[in-house]
Amino acid sequence: MKTIGAGDSNIIKSISRRTGLGNFLNQKYLLSNITVRDKGALNDIKTMVGRLAAMGVKAAYGRTKLYLGKLPQACRFCAMGRWACIFPVTSCTRRCFFCPTELNDRHRDRFAYVWKDRMKNEKGLIDHLSALKPATVSFSGGEPLLALKRVLRITRAIRKRFGKAVRVYLYTNGDLVNEGNLKKLKEAGLDEMRFNLAANGYNIKPVKLAVRYFEDVYVEMPAVPEDEPRVRRLLLKLSRVAVKGVNLHELNVHAENAGRLKARGYEFLLGRQASAVLGSFEMILGLFEFAAGKNLGLNLTSCTNEYKEKVMVPMTRSFLSENAL
């Protein structure tokens, strides 16, 4: 690996010109942590990917997304750009070091966003979705269950307007999951739940509860490099629970979390749209090898920066431009 320092002005200018991240690069808390993979490291990754292919791991979307087992329907719609994300709340029960969201505990149930568009009321939100025509709608945050009543109202409104034509799912850390909330979400018409277990210390209790009410329950979380041994144990546990799959995200660097990531000693790999933590992708590859080698029977998918830059972001922009209000 080569760490890029303040003296590497030509390299910095080249990366800045190639990625459009000039202002981001100039932030002092990032500059000292930028690195690039050397030829040896790239060859190691290529060798690992080849080994995974021999173990049954497949690649999709220009080889930017790996999957073991079945590729989830949500991934297919994501790759088409046909999705919308609602943020019903800006507060959370946790303060995760990797969180890319700017949290705000004020006004936690007073407004909602679709992408970056603030909605004045829920009717406006549903009208907005009608214009967008997404195939899937998700609730994220913050922790959306902090605004459970709002989530229920919006879910019912989506069902009333679109019927079953739109798939609705919710991301949560699991802190507020209980039988009462699960029953209400199911009755309102929610299709699917996704748990970020990296946010709750890899506690699978809320997942085990959710599978009693929902057929489609996934774990979706960032790959935190130093947690690989814990996540291997987690995969063993999840293989005995009726989860539909596990989606592993490459740990991203954003303006909101860069300082916290630097404080943990991470090095950053720059991409065209975003940066990633060195070691996160390597961890994902290791987990695929572990799951395939153990024949866990889990559906495993990756969500890497390369996939987001080459597939998700351009397809989403195209979808939004075609369906602009």
Backbone bond lengths (Angstrom), bond angles and torsions (degrees), N, CA, C in turn:
res aa  C-N    CA-C-N  psi(-1)  N-CA   C-N-CA  omega(-1)  CA-C   N-CA-C  phi
1 M - - - 1.463 - - 1.523 110.27 -
2 K 1.295 115.62 148.71 1.458 120.75 175.33 1.512 108.18 -121.73
3 T 1.324 115.63 121.77 1.453 119.98 176.39 1.523 109.06 -88.77
4 I 1.330 115.94 132.50 1.457 121.40 -178.00 1.519 109.85 -92.52
5 G 1.284 116.80 125.66 1.450 121.00 -179.10 1.514 111.93 -110.79
6 A 1.328 115.37 -178.76 1.466 120.66 -177.15 1.522 111.70 -62.36
7 G 1.332 117.26 -24.36 1.460 120.42 -178.78 1.511 114.02 -78.14
8 D 1.329 117.34 -13.47 1.459 120.97 -177.77 1.519 110.21 -86.45
9 S 1.304 116.70 59.36 1.468 121.13 -171.90 1.528 112.23 -63.22
10 N 1.345 117.45 -37.94 1.462 119.71 -178.83 1.523 111.12 -66.51
11 I 1.329 115.94 -40.75 1.459 120.15 178.54 1.523 109.63 -64.74
12 I 1.326 115.92 -44.19 1.463 120.14 -179.37 1.522 110.69 -61.73
13 K 1.349 116.69 -43.15 1.467 119.77 179.19 1.520 110.83 -63.41
14 S 1.341 116.01 -39.88 1.458 120.03 -179.88 1.524 111.22 -64.29
15 I 1.331 116.86 -46.29 1.460 120.87 179.66 1.517 110.44 -65.13
16 S 1.309 115.73 -41.69 1.460 120.27 -179.94 1.518 110.80 -61.10
17 R 1.342 116.59 -42.88 1.459 121.32 -179.46 1.529 110.50 -67.81
18 R 1.337 116.76 -38.46 1.459 121.34 -176.73 1.523 111.94 -74.86
19 T 1.324 117.07 -35.47 1.457 120.10 -172.45 1.517 114.24 -104.05
20 G 1.336 117.12 -18.07 1.458 118.94 -175.21 1.508 112.81 73.62
21 L 1.336 117.01 21.66 1.461 121.37 -175.99 1.524 112.11 -105.42
22 G 1.322 116.44 31.53 1.460 119.85 -175.41 1.514 113.60 -54.90
23 N 1.331 118.49 -51.57 1.462 121.33 -178.92 1.517 111.44 -63.88
24 F 1.338 115.93 -38.09 1.458 120.64 179.30 1.523 110.40 -63.94
25 L 1.347 115.78 -42.07 1.465 120.46 -179.40 1.517 112.18 -63.51
26 N 1.304 116.12 -33.83 1.455 119.88 -174.28 1.523 113.88 -76.53
27 Q 1.334 117.36 -7.21 1.452 118.85 177.12 1.534 108.14 -71.13
28 K 1.306 116.26 127.27 1.467 120.92 -172.74 1.521 112.45 -60.66
29 Y 1.358 116.29 -32.99 1.459 117.32 -177.35 1.524 112.21 -71.97
30 L 1.342 117.91 -12.41 1.454 120.61 177.13 1.527 112.37 -98.68
31 L 1.313 116.29 -38.36 1.455 121.27 -167.78 1.527 113.03 -53.51
32 S 1.322 117.65 -45.92 1.456 120.73 -175.42 1.523 112.82 -73.34
33 N 1.334 118.19 -8.07 1.460 120.74 -175.80 1.525 113.52 -110.76
34 I 1.330 118.48 4.81 1.453 120.98 -179.63 1.530 109.93 -77.17
35 T 1.322 115.85 137.10 1.460 120.28 179.84 1.519 109.62 -142.58
36 V 1.317 117.10 169.56 1.466 122.51 174.54 1.524 107.76 -135.24
37 R 1.326 116.32 149.83 1.461 119.77 176.07 1.523 109.29 -77.09
38 D 1.333 116.01 135.77 1.460 118.82 176.49 1.530 109.35 -83.37
39 K 1.321 116.63 177.11 1.462 121.79 -175.49 1.524 111.45 -60.88
40 G 1.328 116.44 -38.05 1.458 120.10 179.74 1.519 112.52 -62.88
41 A 1.334 115.99 -43.69 1.459 120.36 179.53 1.524 111.09 -65.28
42 L 1.335 116.97 -39.95 1.467 120.69 178.41 1.519 111.18 -65.05
43 N 1.334 116.76 -38.16 1.467 120.23 177.60 1.521 111.21 -66.59
44 D 1.332 116.02 -36.70 1.471 119.87 177.75 1.527 110.70 -62.26
45 I 1.340 115.96 -41.73 1.465 120.21 178.91 1.524 110.29 -64.92
46 K 1.335 116.60 -43.41 1.462 120.87 179.72 1.525 110.62 -60.73
47 T 1.326 116.47 -41.60 1.463 121.06 178.91 1.525 110.80 -64.39
48 M 1.334 116.10 -42.65 1.468 121.02 179.59 1.524 111.01 -63.29
49 V 1.315 117.20 -43.99 1.468 120.93 -179.92 1.530 110.00 -61.96
50 G 1.331 117.07 -40.13 1.455 120.50 176.80 1.515 112.00 -63.13
51 R 1.310 115.92 -39.78 1.460 120.47 178.60 1.527 110.91 -65.99
52 L 1.332 116.45 -38.93 1.464 120.54 178.78 1.526 110.93 -64.95
53 A 1.325 117.25 -38.85 1.463 120.70 178.79 1.524 110.60 -59.88
54 A 1.330 115.91 -38.97 1.462 120.07 178.57 1.529 111.70 -68.74
55 M 1.334 117.19 -18.60 1.462 121.85 179.87 1.525 112.14 -95.39
56 G 1.328 116.99 3.33 1.458 120.13 176.35 1.516 115.19 102.33
57 V 1.331 117.75 3.04 1.462 120.75 177.29 1.524 108.53 -78.85
58 K 1.324 116.67 130.20 1.457 122.19 -177.40 1.527 110.97 -106.32
59 A 1.326 115.51 164.65 1.467 121.41 179.09 1.519 109.03 -127.04
60 A 1.322 116.44 143.74 1.464 122.19 -179.89 1.519 109.85 -134.46
61 Y 1.330 115.33 165.68 1.463 123.02 174.72 1.528 111.87 55.49
62 G 1.336 113.37 60.43 1.451 118.75 178.42 1.512 112.81 67.11
63 R 1.342 115.33 30.58 1.467 122.48 179.11 1.528 112.37 63.42
64 T 1.338 116.66 25.74 1.467 119.69 178.98 1.528 112.17 -94.36
65 K 1.320 117.19 -14.60 1.469 120.78 -179.07 1.524 109.18 -128.66
66 L 1.323 115.92 124.98 1.456 121.71 176.30 1.521 109.41 -95.54
67 Y 1.329 115.82 147.29 1.455 118.50 173.63 1.527 110.55 -150.60
68 L 1.311 114.07 148.46 1.461 122.84 178.25 1.514 106.99 -122.76
69 G 1.333 117.75 122.49 1.453 120.58 -174.81 1.516 109.68 91.52
70 K 1.335 117.38 -130.38 1.459 122.27 -177.91 1.526 111.08 -100.71
71 L 1.326 115.05 140.79 1.462 120.89 174.91 1.526 108.30 -81.81
72 P 1.333 119.20 121.65 1.468 121.15 -176.43 1.525 112.83 -60.87
73 Q 1.327 115.05 149.54 1.461 120.80 177.86 1.522 111.05 -59.14
74 A 1.336 116.75 -37.37 1.463 120.28 -179.90 1.524 111.06 -61.25
75 C 1.331 118.06 -35.46 1.461 121.32 177.46 1.524 110.66 -65.67
76 R 1.318 116.29 -37.95 1.464 120.19 -179.81 1.531 110.43 -65.46
77 F 1.324 117.12 -43.69 1.462 120.25 178.84 1.524 110.87 -68.03
78 C 1.335 116.38 -36.59 1.466 120.60 177.40 1.522 110.08 -60.00
79 A 1.331 116.22 -44.22 1.466 120.64 -178.40 1.525 111.72 -67.26
80 M 1.336 116.80 -20.33 1.459 121.23 176.48 1.531 111.40 -89.44
81 G 1.334 116.23 -8.22 1.460 121.01 -177.97 1.512 113.34 78.54
82 R 1.324 117.46 7.07 1.465 120.88 -172.10 1.534 111.50 -93.29
83 W 1.317 115.75 61.35 1.456 119.52 -178.72 1.520 109.76 -145.59
84 A 1.307 114.91 158.21 1.470 121.02 176.62 1.514 108.11 -138.77
85 C 1.308 116.07 145.13 1.466 121.36 -179.11 1.524 109.29 -119.94
86 I 1.326 115.16 126.44 1.461 121.74 178.23 1.524 108.80 -102.47
87 F 1.321 115.83 133.26 1.462 121.66 176.26 1.529 107.46 -111.60
88 P 1.343 117.71 93.56 1.462 119.98 -175.82 1.515 113.95 -80.24
89 V 1.323 116.74 -6.50 1.458 120.31 -174.99 1.525 109.08 -155.22
90 T 1.325 116.42 151.15 1.470 120.20 178.90 1.519 112.44 -114.65
91 S 1.322 117.09 10.17 1.463 120.74 178.42 1.521 109.48 -112.82
92 C 1.337 115.71 169.72 1.461 120.18 -175.80 1.519 110.30 -150.95
93 T 1.320 115.52 161.28 1.467 121.01 176.14 1.520 111.20 -85.84
94 R 1.327 117.07 -9.64 1.466 122.01 -177.30 1.524 110.36 -125.38
95 R 1.317 115.14 166.28 1.463 122.44 172.99 1.531 107.25 -132.38
96 C 1.338 115.73 74.71 1.461 121.24 -175.68 1.523 110.76 -75.89
97 F 1.309 116.94 138.49 1.463 120.89 -177.46 1.521 111.29 -64.39
98 F 1.334 117.32 -26.16 1.456 120.35 -175.79 1.516 113.55 -92.09
99 C 1.317 118.41 -2.88 1.463 121.04 -173.60 1.529 111.18 -62.70
100 P 1.351 117.93 128.19 1.460 121.12 179.93 1.525 113.13 -89.82
101 T 1.338 116.68 3.33 1.459 120.95 -174.79 1.516 111.24 -99.22
102 E 1.310 116.49 138.50 1.461 121.39 174.14 1.528 107.61 -81.87
103 L 1.330 116.42 105.01 1.455 120.93 -174.56 1.523 111.46 -83.69
104 N 1.313 114.86 148.15 1.465 121.88 -179.89 1.516 107.34 -145.21
105 D 1.327 117.01 117.36 1.461 120.93 -176.57 1.517 113.21 -81.60
106 R 1.319 117.90 -5.18 1.458 120.19 178.30 1.530 110.48 -86.94
107 H 1.321 116.45 154.37 1.462 122.49 175.64 1.530 111.32 52.65
108 R 1.309 116.63 42.28 1.451 117.93 -168.10 1.531 113.58 -71.39
109 D 1.327 119.11 -14.61 1.459 119.46 178.82 1.525 111.09 -131.40
110 R 1.324 116.57 34.09 1.456 119.58 -174.22 1.519 114.26 -110.90
111 F 1.324 117.67 -10.68 1.459 118.35 -178.89 1.518 109.76 -157.59
112 A 1.307 114.90 167.92 1.459 120.08 176.46 1.518 108.97 -142.29
113 Y 1.318 115.35 156.71 1.452 122.17 177.82 1.523 109.75 -121.99
114 V 1.327 117.06 145.32 1.457 122.60 163.29 1.513 104.42 -114.02
115 W 1.348 115.98 117.88 1.454 120.02 -167.68 1.537 108.31 54.64
116 K 1.306 118.48 -120.36 1.469 119.72 -179.82 1.521 112.07 -107.22
117 D 1.325 116.48 7.14 1.456 120.82 -177.21 1.521 110.60 -90.50
118 R 1.314 116.09 118.29 1.457 119.98 179.56 1.524 109.88 -79.29
119 M 1.339 115.74 133.30 1.449 121.55 -179.44 1.528 110.16 -98.04
120 K 1.312 116.97 134.56 1.458 120.80 178.88 1.519 111.66 -73.46
121 N 1.327 116.42 -32.65 1.463 120.59 179.29 1.522 108.41 -155.60
122 E 1.326 115.55 173.53 1.460 119.25 -174.95 1.522 112.58 -72.62
123 K 1.313 117.97 -29.46 1.468 119.53 175.56 1.517 110.14 -63.96
124 G 1.338 115.68 -41.75 1.458 119.62 177.07 1.518 111.60 -61.25
125 L 1.337 115.97 -36.42 1.460 120.61 178.77 1.530 110.62 -64.56
126 I 1.335 116.69 -45.89 1.460 120.50 -179.90 1.530 110.74 -65.72
127 D 1.321 117.31 -39.20 1.469 120.51 176.37 1.532 110.41 -62.13
128 H 1.321 115.24 -39.33 1.466 121.38 178.14 1.529 110.13 -61.03
129 L 1.332 116.85 -45.25 1.455 121.31 178.63 1.532 111.09 -64.65
130 S 1.325 116.66 -36.40 1.464 120.20 178.18 1.516 111.16 -60.99
131 A 1.323 116.22 -37.77 1.465 120.47 178.34 1.527 111.51 -71.97
132 L 1.338 116.55 -36.75 1.460 120.56 -178.17 1.529 112.53 -72.53
133 K 1.352 116.62 -36.12 1.469 122.45 -178.82 1.534 112.33 58.97
134 P 1.335 118.28 51.95 1.462 119.26 177.79 1.524 111.23 -76.06
135 A 1.329 116.44 158.76 1.459 121.00 174.17 1.520 110.87 -88.09
136 T 1.338 115.98 -27.05 1.460 120.79 178.35 1.523 109.70 -134.72
137 V 1.328 114.98 147.82 1.463 122.07 175.41 1.519 107.13 -130.67
138 S 1.317 116.61 131.20 1.458 120.12 179.36 1.518 110.64 -121.55
139 F 1.341 115.07 152.59 1.459 122.60 171.57 1.516 108.09 -103.70
140 S 1.337 115.85 130.36 1.451 120.12 177.58 1.517 107.96 -137.95
141 G 1.321 117.59 -163.19 1.458 118.81 -177.28 1.508 111.16 -171.29
142 G 1.345 114.58 -140.21 1.453 132.04 11.36 1.529 114.66 47.07
143 E 1.310 112.43 -174.50 1.462 121.15 175.63 1.523 107.86 -104.91
144 P 1.338 117.47 105.80 1.461 120.09 -173.72 1.521 114.72 -62.04
145 L 1.326 117.63 -24.30 1.466 119.06 -179.74 1.529 112.14 -71.63
146 L 1.328 117.77 -10.48 1.462 120.05 170.68 1.527 110.73 -68.05
147 A 1.323 115.35 -20.58 1.471 121.53 177.01 1.522 108.64 -117.88
148 L 1.317 116.76 49.13 1.459 121.82 -173.98 1.529 112.20 -56.35
149 K 1.326 117.86 -44.94 1.465 120.07 -177.74 1.527 110.68 -60.26
150 R 1.327 115.84 -39.77 1.467 119.28 179.41 1.521 110.26 -68.47
151 V 1.310 117.34 -42.01 1.465 120.97 177.94 1.524 110.25 -59.54
152 L 1.317 117.47 -43.10 1.463 121.28 179.88 1.521 111.29 -64.39
153 R 1.333 117.04 -43.44 1.465 120.09 179.91 1.529 111.13 -62.61
154 I 1.331 115.72 -45.01 1.466 119.71 -178.64 1.525 110.59 -66.40
155 T 1.336 116.90 -41.28 1.467 120.44 179.25 1.523 110.70 -60.96
156 R 1.330 116.58 -45.26 1.470 119.94 178.12 1.532 111.01 -62.28
157 A 1.328 116.04 -39.30 1.462 120.34 179.79 1.532 111.25 -66.53
158 I 1.320 117.19 -38.36 1.466 121.20 176.41 1.522 110.04 -63.13
159 R 1.328 115.94 -44.19 1.466 119.72 179.26 1.533 111.06 -63.20
160 K 1.332 116.49 -39.90 1.463 120.26 -179.61 1.524 110.74 -66.10
161 R 1.334 117.26 -40.19 1.468 121.11 -176.83 1.536 112.13 -79.39
162 F 1.340 116.76 -41.94 1.465 120.12 -170.55 1.520 114.40 -110.86
163 G 1.320 118.36 -9.51 1.458 119.93 -174.04 1.516 110.01 63.18
164 K 1.337 116.57 -135.20 1.462 121.24 179.53 1.534 112.37 -95.76
165 A 1.336 116.38 10.20 1.470 120.12 -177.98 1.519 112.44 -69.68
166 V 1.327 116.51 -21.93 1.464 121.56 179.65 1.521 109.00 -116.41
167 R 1.309 115.50 132.34 1.469 120.87 178.39 1.523 108.23 -90.72
168 V 1.352 116.81 133.54 1.462 121.98 -175.29 1.527 109.92 -119.57
169 Y 1.314 115.65 127.85 1.466 117.92 176.34 1.522 110.68 -139.39
170 L 1.330 114.76 168.40 1.465 121.18 -171.74 1.519 110.24 -135.68
171 Y 1.346 115.12 134.29 1.460 122.04 174.04 1.531 109.24 -95.23
172 T 1.317 117.13 138.31 1.455 120.87 179.84 1.520 110.59 -153.02
173 N 1.326 115.61 156.03 1.468 119.11 172.68 1.527 111.30 -88.46
174 G 1.327 116.66 -7.64 1.455 121.16 175.12 1.514 115.42 92.59
175 D 1.330 117.45 -6.81 1.469 119.55 -175.63 1.526 112.99 -60.07
176 L 1.321 116.66 -35.87 1.471 121.00 -174.30 1.525 112.49 -105.10
177 V 1.318 115.82 13.94 1.460 119.56 178.99 1.526 109.65 -79.54
178 N 1.318 114.95 125.04 1.471 121.37 174.19 1.523 107.86 -148.81
179 E 1.313 117.19 172.39 1.463 119.97 -174.81 1.528 111.82 -61.93
180 G 1.326 116.94 -39.18 1.461 119.91 179.76 1.511 112.17 -62.09
181 N 1.345 117.46 -45.89 1.464 121.03 179.59 1.520 111.74 -66.17
182 L 1.326 116.39 -39.16 1.462 120.23 -179.69 1.532 111.09 -64.67
183 K 1.315 116.70 -41.53 1.464 120.63 178.02 1.522 110.63 -61.29
184 K 1.326 116.76 -44.52 1.466 120.78 -179.40 1.531 111.08 -63.85
185 L 1.325 116.87 -42.27 1.462 120.63 179.81 1.526 111.09 -64.86
186 K 1.319 116.46 -42.04 1.458 120.68 178.67 1.526 110.98 -63.47
187 E 1.329 116.23 -45.52 1.464 120.86 -179.19 1.530 112.08 -65.17
188 A 1.335 116.72 -31.71 1.467 120.69 179.83 1.522 111.97 -72.74
189 G 1.337 116.95 -21.18 1.460 120.14 177.66 1.507 115.84 114.49
190 L 1.330 118.28 12.77 1.464 120.74 176.68 1.528 109.38 -64.41
191 D 1.343 116.81 138.67 1.462 121.50 -178.06 1.519 113.75 -94.61
192 E 1.327 116.45 -32.96 1.462 118.68 -164.81 1.525 110.32 -153.29
193 M 1.341 115.94 148.29 1.461 121.15 175.35 1.522 109.31 -124.59
194 R 1.336 114.63 142.95 1.456 121.20 179.25 1.523 109.02 -129.44
195 F 1.317 116.21 129.61 1.458 122.05 -173.23 1.523 111.67 -111.60
196 N 1.334 115.63 129.09 1.462 121.57 172.04 1.529 107.11 -93.47
197 L 1.322 115.91 92.30 1.459 119.80 -176.42 1.525 112.64 -78.82
198 A 1.329 117.76 -14.95 1.473 119.15 173.36 1.518 110.27 -66.10
199 A 1.335 116.49 -20.17 1.465 121.55 -178.61 1.521 112.40 -84.05
200 N 1.337 118.07 -17.84 1.471 118.97 -175.72 1.521 112.95 -120.29
201 G 1.329 116.14 20.70 1.460 118.94 178.67 1.512 113.36 78.03
202 Y 1.342 116.77 23.28 1.461 123.20 177.62 1.535 112.51 63.20
203 N 1.308 114.12 39.26 1.464 121.28 177.73 1.527 109.25 -87.64
204 I 1.331 118.40 118.02 1.454 121.04 -175.34 1.531 113.34 -92.55
205 K 1.323 118.14 2.21 1.469 119.54 -178.83 1.527 113.21 -56.13
206 P 1.356 119.58 -46.31 1.472 118.15 179.01 1.524 113.02 -64.72
207 V 1.336 117.34 -29.66 1.465 120.93 177.34 1.522 109.68 -67.31
208 K 1.319 116.65 -44.96 1.464 121.02 -179.58 1.519 111.06 -63.17
209 L 1.323 116.49 -30.80 1.461 120.08 176.80 1.528 110.67 -74.65
210 A 1.329 117.10 -41.50 1.460 121.35 -175.75 1.526 112.60 -64.81
211 V 1.349 117.96 -35.21 1.466 119.66 -177.49 1.528 112.03 -67.57
212 R 1.328 117.53 -12.10 1.467 120.08 175.16 1.524 111.31 -74.20
213 Y 1.334 115.97 -22.73 1.465 120.50 -174.57 1.520 113.22 -113.03
214 F 1.337 117.23 -26.49 1.457 120.67 -175.77 1.524 110.55 -123.60
215 E 1.323 114.22 135.57 1.461 119.45 177.04 1.518 110.62 -72.74
216 D 1.332 116.21 -35.15 1.465 120.72 -176.93 1.522 110.67 -106.03
217 V 1.312 115.24 99.90 1.463 122.98 177.09 1.524 107.93 -126.58
218 Y 1.324 115.56 125.77 1.461 121.30 -179.50 1.529 109.54 -123.30
219 V 1.329 114.81 158.55 1.458 121.75 167.23 1.518 106.23 -107.30
220 E 1.314 116.98 127.21 1.461 122.17 179.54 1.517 108.11 -134.56
221 M 1.327 116.93 118.97 1.460 119.29 -171.54 1.522 110.90 -157.93
222 P 1.339 116.24 161.02 1.472 119.34 176.58 1.522 110.58 -75.90
223 A 1.331 115.21 150.60 1.458 121.34 176.28 1.527 108.59 -89.01
224 V 1.321 115.94 101.65 1.463 122.81 -179.37 1.532 107.44 -88.74
225 P 1.337 119.21 111.82 1.468 121.97 -168.00 1.523 115.74 -49.91
226 E 1.333 117.56 -45.78 1.465 118.56 -176.22 1.520 113.45 -73.27
227 D 1.334 116.21 -8.57 1.471 119.86 -179.27 1.526 112.88 -95.00
228 E 1.315 118.41 7.78 1.472 119.04 -175.56 1.531 113.24 -54.91
229 P 1.339 120.93 -44.44 1.476 118.73 177.99 1.529 112.61 -59.63
230 R 1.323 117.28 -38.51 1.471 120.61 178.99 1.522 110.77 -67.17
231 V 1.328 116.24 -38.61 1.469 119.10 -178.28 1.522 110.33 -71.45
232 R 1.312 118.30 -32.40 1.469 119.98 174.36 1.530 110.20 -61.11
233 R 1.313 116.24 -44.26 1.474 119.31 177.04 1.525 110.62 -64.50
234 L 1.329 115.86 -36.60 1.466 120.27 178.21 1.526 110.51 -62.71
235 L 1.330 117.73 -43.49 1.462 120.67 -179.75 1.522 110.97 -61.32
236 L 1.308 116.84 -37.44 1.465 120.08 176.74 1.524 110.55 -61.81
237 K 1.326 116.66 -42.55 1.465 120.33 178.97 1.525 110.93 -67.00
238 L 1.334 116.79 -43.61 1.461 120.64 -177.48 1.523 111.87 -66.28
239 S 1.315 116.76 -26.61 1.467 119.64 178.92 1.525 111.44 -67.18
240 R 1.324 116.35 -15.21 1.464 120.75 178.44 1.528 112.02 -102.87
241 V 1.326 115.84 5.25 1.464 121.93 177.91 1.530 107.40 -116.78
242 A 1.321 117.08 151.72 1.477 120.69 -174.26 1.523 112.51 -80.36
243 V 1.334 116.84 52.42 1.469 119.29 175.17 1.522 108.66 -84.99
244 K 1.347 115.60 149.05 1.451 119.87 -179.71 1.529 112.38 -78.34
245 G 1.339 117.18 -25.49 1.446 118.39 180.00 1.514 112.85 171.39
246 V 1.331 114.29 176.99 1.459 122.64 -179.84 1.529 107.74 -129.67
247 N 1.333 116.47 127.01 1.459 122.54 178.61 1.525 108.12 -111.40
248 L 1.328 116.63 118.80 1.465 122.14 -175.42 1.523 109.96 -105.00
249 H 1.323 115.66 119.33 1.456 121.54 179.49 1.526 110.31 -93.61
250 E 1.313 115.45 139.09 1.455 120.20 168.55 1.524 107.19 -65.71
251 L 1.322 116.67 133.90 1.458 121.59 -175.27 1.526 109.96 -69.77
252 N 1.335 115.51 114.60 1.463 121.61 -174.36 1.522 112.71 -90.96
253 V 1.329 114.69 154.06 1.463 122.54 175.83 1.520 108.05 -107.94
254 H 1.310 116.79 124.86 1.456 123.01 178.11 1.526 108.66 -128.09
255 A 1.320 115.99 167.38 1.460 119.58 177.77 1.522 110.78 -58.47
256 E 1.356 116.49 -33.52 1.463 120.34 -176.00 1.530 113.04 -73.82
257 N 1.345 117.88 -27.77 1.466 118.49 -175.38 1.524 114.31 -116.09
258 A 1.339 117.90 -2.80 1.465 121.00 -173.82 1.526 112.58 -58.88
259 G 1.326 116.87 -42.20 1.464 119.70 -179.53 1.517 111.87 -63.03
260 R 1.329 116.58 -41.14 1.469 120.68 179.76 1.529 111.01 -68.60
261 L 1.318 115.96 -37.97 1.462 119.40 179.26 1.523 111.03 -67.73
262 K 1.334 116.01 -39.88 1.463 119.50 178.06 1.521 110.46 -62.96
263 A 1.327 116.76 -39.49 1.463 120.86 -178.89 1.533 111.68 -62.01
264 R 1.321 116.85 -23.38 1.464 120.78 178.30 1.523 112.19 -88.42
265 G 1.344 116.70 0.17 1.457 120.62 175.38 1.515 115.07 86.81
266 Y 1.330 118.19 12.66 1.458 120.56 179.69 1.527 111.46 -71.25
267 E 1.327 114.84 152.89 1.461 121.93 169.25 1.519 108.15 -106.96
268 F 1.346 116.26 150.72 1.453 120.93 -171.19 1.523 111.61 -114.68
269 L 1.325 115.06 135.55 1.455 122.63 174.51 1.519 108.45 -102.63
270 L 1.311 117.84 126.05 1.457 121.11 -176.65 1.512 111.81 -87.02
271 G 1.333 115.66 138.39 1.456 121.96 173.72 1.515 109.17 -120.30
272 R 1.327 116.30 -174.78 1.470 119.89 -178.13 1.524 111.80 -74.88
273 Q 1.321 117.11 -34.88 1.461 120.76 -178.08 1.521 112.31 -107.48
274 A 1.313 117.45 -31.09 1.464 120.93 -175.64 1.518 108.93 -155.36
275 S 1.310 115.40 171.90 1.452 121.32 178.96 1.523 109.19 -112.03
276 A 1.326 115.62 159.73 1.460 120.59 -179.70 1.516 109.65 -130.85
277 V 1.316 115.17 158.83 1.462 121.39 177.73 1.527 109.07 -82.00
278 L 1.321 115.84 128.33 1.456 121.07 177.14 1.533 109.45 -61.02
279 G 1.311 115.94 131.84 1.459 121.05 178.67 1.518 113.19 103.24
280 S 1.333 117.11 -19.20 1.460 119.73 -178.62 1.526 110.96 -70.11
281 F 1.332 117.53 -45.02 1.461 120.36 178.96 1.521 110.63 -66.06
282 E 1.321 116.31 -39.17 1.460 120.03 177.56 1.533 110.88 -61.73
283 M 1.326 116.23 -37.19 1.468 120.47 176.18 1.527 110.74 -63.18
284 I 1.340 116.70 -42.83 1.462 120.88 179.03 1.525 110.43 -59.04
285 L 1.328 116.36 -45.21 1.458 119.63 178.01 1.525 111.38 -60.21
286 G 1.332 116.57 -41.50 1.457 120.68 179.01 1.521 112.18 -63.65
287 L 1.328 117.06 -36.59 1.464 120.73 179.51 1.523 111.30 -71.26
288 F 1.325 117.04 -35.90 1.465 119.69 174.64 1.527 110.20 -62.59
289 E 1.328 116.23 -43.86 1.462 119.88 179.29 1.525 110.54 -63.01
290 F 1.319 116.42 -40.54 1.470 121.09 179.31 1.526 110.68 -63.27
291 A 1.341 116.99 -49.76 1.461 121.10 -176.98 1.526 111.46 -64.73
292 A 1.341 116.48 -41.16 1.458 119.96 179.46 1.527 111.25 -68.92
293 G 1.322 115.78 -41.41 1.453 120.21 -178.98 1.517 113.29 -66.60
294 K 1.326 116.59 -32.21 1.463 121.66 179.95 1.528 112.49 -88.94
295 N 1.347 117.00 -4.02 1.466 121.33 -177.35 1.529 111.16 50.61
296 L 1.333 115.84 52.08 1.457 120.37 -174.77 1.527 113.03 -71.85
297 G 1.320 116.77 -19.91 1.454 119.14 -178.56 1.515 113.85 76.50
298 L 1.328 117.17 12.14 1.462 121.91 178.28 1.524 110.56 -86.46
299 N 1.324 116.27 139.80 1.463 119.99 168.38 1.528 107.22 -79.05
300 L 1.314 116.29 121.52 1.462 121.54 -176.54 1.527 108.48 -122.41
301 T 1.337 117.23 134.56 1.460 121.15 176.31 1.521 109.76 -133.19
302 S 1.323 115.45 155.17 1.466 120.63 175.35 1.513 108.92 -110.44
303 C 1.312 116.10 149.96 1.467 122.06 172.96 1.520 106.15 -131.95
304 T 1.318 115.86 93.07 1.459 121.88 -172.59 1.524 111.30 -98.28
305 N 1.307 115.16 164.85 1.464 119.67 175.25 1.518 111.55 -61.26
306 E 1.328 116.44 -35.90 1.465 119.43 179.23 1.525 110.18 -62.35
307 Y 1.324 117.35 -42.90 1.464 120.46 177.86 1.529 110.28 -62.54
308 K 1.326 116.94 -45.34 1.463 119.93 -178.27 1.523 111.37 -63.05
309 E 1.336 116.81 -40.17 1.463 120.50 -177.74 1.518 112.86 -72.86
310 K 1.333 116.76 -39.19 1.468 120.40 -173.23 1.524 113.05 -92.23
311 V 1.333 117.47 -23.98 1.462 120.05 -173.65 1.524 111.98 -122.76
312 M 1.322 117.41 -63.46 1.460 120.80 -171.20 1.525 112.89 -61.66
313 V 1.322 117.01 -51.62 1.471 120.08 -175.65 1.527 111.96 -63.94
314 P 1.343 119.66 -51.89 1.474 117.92 -179.74 1.525 113.31 -64.48
315 M 1.331 118.18 -37.17 1.461 119.83 -179.87 1.528 111.00 -69.80
316 T 1.337 116.79 -36.99 1.462 120.06 178.10 1.522 110.50 -66.97
317 R 1.330 116.76 -42.71 1.464 120.26 177.64 1.521 110.78 -61.15
318 S 1.315 116.66 -40.99 1.458 120.88 178.61 1.526 110.89 -63.57
319 F 1.333 115.62 -44.15 1.471 120.51 179.51 1.519 110.89 -62.35
320 L 1.336 116.78 -45.08 1.461 119.86 -179.16 1.513 111.77 -66.21
321 S 1.336 117.24 -37.39 1.462 119.62 -179.63 1.523 111.56 -69.00
322 E 1.324 116.07 -33.71 1.464 120.50 179.98 1.523 111.38 -73.08
323 N 1.346 115.33 -26.12 1.460 119.96 -176.39 1.527 111.85 -116.81
324 A 1.327 116.11 27.60 1.466 120.43 -178.27 1.530 110.37 -64.46
325 L 1.349 113.62 144.40 1.471 119.18 178.76 1.531 109.85 -73.39
